[in-house]
Amino acid sequence: MNMQTSTPMPDLAAVKARQQMAWGSGDYAIIGTTLQIVGEMLCEAVDLRAGQKVLDVAAGNGNATLAAARRFAEVTSTDYVGALLERGKERAKAERLDVKFQEADAENLPFADGSYDVVLSTFGVMFTPNQEQAARELMRVCKPGGKIGMANWTPEGFVGQLFKTLGKYMPPAPGVKSPALWGTKAQLEAMFAAGGMVATAGRHFAFRYESAQHMLDIFRTYYGPVHKAFGALDAAAQKSLETDILALMGSFNNAKDGTLVIQSEYLEVVVTKKA
């Protein structure tokens, strides 16, 4: 008798609810602010022009939002975690930048087809549970001939490996795809090539901290997924996870002076939608 097994369909709504809680815990803005250079580089990669209508999806505390606004674009910044948008508002106000902030789900964007010249996401939309639906939404709200710019962590890079390490202790729901697939050319081609031209470039972001322990303490306190993972484990498992993360950081550390410098690989993506 031939017994066939299939992967159960994941409850994506439940996954999304857990993710929303994770990203709302801690204070991602503490880490997010250090990534500002990525938003600046992404705006250059899409050749952003003054006056363009720009949507930042899963914007977090607004790195790409601010970078686009500094270039005199008309920016709408969205995320499904309201607390992160509040951080973005504070930053925009401090720089006297005119930005619209709106809570929105990347998988169900409340905007008309072809509303934006440029759609951006830095380390944001890659974490959506329904990857294909999120990709369709990015394409839908981008105008014909417009551009979608993304920065996505790769599977092989430090952050990709960090999530793999977390997954050993907090396994993802069966059937849920790895966020790091957004950092692979094959997955991007599968999701976007039918509607546009996909161009990618390998980049690195340098995490700079006093030491591996310093970075771990910051991530454990403020970075939602790490914060939630430690909070869900007993003392023995927490110690084991701490050991594994410190070892991972040590393997990626390029500094020779006692500090920590980790070059974390990400994929810079520009999708030009068909006219």
N, C-alpha and C positions, 0 to 999 in steps of 0.2 A: 504494500500500500504506500503510495507516494504522498508523504505529508509535506505540505508547503507552509512555510511561515512567512509572514509579512510584517514589516515595521508598522506599529500602530500609528495612526494619525495623531499628531500632537494637538493638545488643546492650546491653540495659539493665543486665545484670549487670556487664559490663565498664565501662560508664559509671559505675555506682555504686562500683566498686572504685577507679576513678581519682579520683572525688570524695572518697571516704573518705581516700585518701592526701593529697589537697590540703588538706582541712580538718584533717587530723592534722599537717600541716607548719606551720612557723612557730609561732605561739602565739596562736591566735585570742582567747584570754581577754584579751590586752592591749587589743584593740579592743573586744571584747564587753562588758567591764566599763563602758566609757563609755556604752553603750546602756541602762543600767539604768532610766532614766526611762521607756522604752518599755514595759517589763514592768509597772511601777507603773501606768501609764495604762491598760494592757490589762486589768489586774485590776479597775480601776474601771469600764471599759467593759462587762465581763461581770457587774458588780455582785456580785463574789465575796463569799461569806458564810463566816464561821467554821464549821469543822466539815465543809465540803464536801470530797468526794474529788476531787482535781485531778490531771490528768496533763499534764506538760509534755513535748511531743514535739519531737525535734531541739533539745533544750534548750541546747546549747552549754555555756557555763560558768554557766548557771543564772539569768539575769536574771528571767524570769517565775517560775521556781521559787522564788526568794527572795522575790519580791513576794507570791506566794500564801502562802508560809509565814509571812510577817510578818503576814498577815491570819488566822492561826490555822487555815488549811486543812490537810487531810491530803494531802500532796503526794508524788507519785512523779515523779522527774526522769529522762528517758531521752534517750539519744543513741547513735549508732553509733560515735562516737569516744570511747573510754574515757578518753583523756587529758583531754578537756574535762570529762567528768563528775568527774574527780579535782579539777579546779579548782573546780567547783561544790561538791564536798564540803568543800574548804578554806574556802570562803566561808560555807557553812552552819555549819560548826563554829565559825568566828570569831564568828558572831552567835548561836550556841547555838540554832540552829533545827533542829527534828526533821524531816528529809527522807529519803525512801527514794530511792536512786540505783540505776538498772538500765540496762545496755546493751540497746538495742533498736533495731530497724530500723523507721522510720516507715511503711514499706510492708508490714510484717508484724509488727504489735504483738502481744506475747505476753500479751494480756489478754482476758478474757471480754467478750462483748457487753454493752453497757450498764453497764460497771464504774464509770464516772466521771460525776460531776455536771458537771464543767467540764474541757474539753480545751483546752490553750493551746499556741501556738507563735509565737515571735518570730523572724522572719527565719531560720527553720529548715526547716520542712516544705516551703517553697516551692522548695527546691533538690533535692527528690527527682526522680529520672529519670522514674518512672512516676507522673505527677501524679494521674491518675484513681484509681489504686490507693491512693495515700496519702490522698486525700480520702475514699475508701470506708472506710479504716481509722479515720480520725478520727471519722466518723459512727458506725461500728460500736461503738466502745468508749464513746461518749457515750450516756448513758441517755436514754430518751424524755423530752422536755421540758427536757433539759440544754442547755448552751451550748458552742460551740466559738469560742474567741477567737484571732485571729491578727493579727500585724503583718507585712505583706508589702511589700517595696520595689516601687514602680511603674516601668513602662518609661521614663517621661519624667523621673523623678527622677535625682538624682546617681548613686546606686548602680546603678540600671538602666542608665544611660549608661556607667558605669564597666565593667560587664560587657559592654556592647556594644563598647566600645573593646578590651577584652581579646579579644573574639571575632574581631576583625580579625587578630590575631596567632596566636591559638589557637582555630581554628574548632571549634564544638561538633560532636559526632557527628551525621551526617545523621539527620533524623527526630526528634531530641531537642527537646522543646519548651523555650522560654525560661522560666527561673524567674520572670521578671518578669510572666508571664501571671497569676500569683497576685495581682498587684497591679492587676488589672483586674476591674471588676464583671461583665463578660460571662463571663469564665472561671469566676469564683466561682459565678455563677448556674448555669452549665452543670454544675458539679461538685456543688453543694450544694442547689439550689433544690427538687429533687424530694423531698428528705428534710427540708427545714426552711426557715425564713425567713432570708434573707441581708440583713444591714444593714451598710453601709460608711460610713466617714467618712475624708476626707482629712486626714492629719496630716503634720507635718514634724519630723524630728530634726536638731538642730544639731550638726554636726561642728565642733569647735573645736580648732585647732592653732596652733602658733607661726607657721607659714607653709605654703605649698603644698609646698615641698620637705620640710618637717618631716613633714607628713602622708604624703607619698609614701614617705619613708624608713621610717616606722612600718608602713605597709601592705606595703611591699616586704619587710620583715623578718618581720612577724608575721601578716599576713592571708593565709591559705592560698592562695586562688586567684591573688592577685597575686604572692605568693612563688613559686608553682610556675610561673607564666607567665614571669617573668623568668629563672628557672632553666632553662627549656627553650629560651631564645632565645640566638642568638649576640650578640656585643658590639654590632654595628651595629643589630640589631633591638631589643635592649634600650634603646639610646639613643633610637631612634625611639618606642618605647612610652613611655619616660619623658617625652619631649617631648609626646606626645599626652595623657598623664594630667595633666601639669602644666597644659597648655592647658585641659583639661576642668575642672580645679579652679579655674583662674582665671576661667572663664566663670560658675561657680556661686558664687564668693566674694562675700559681701556686706560683708565688713569693709573699712573705709577707713583703718585705722590700721596697716597692714602685717602684721597677723595674718591668720588664715584662719577664716572662719565660713561653713560651707556648710549651707544648709537643704535637707536631703534628704527628698524626699516619700516617704511610705509610706501604705498603705491599712490602716486599722484595721478589722478585720472581726469581726462577731459573728453567728454562725449559731445560731439557736435550733431545735433538733431537734424535729420533730413529736412530740407526746405519743402 
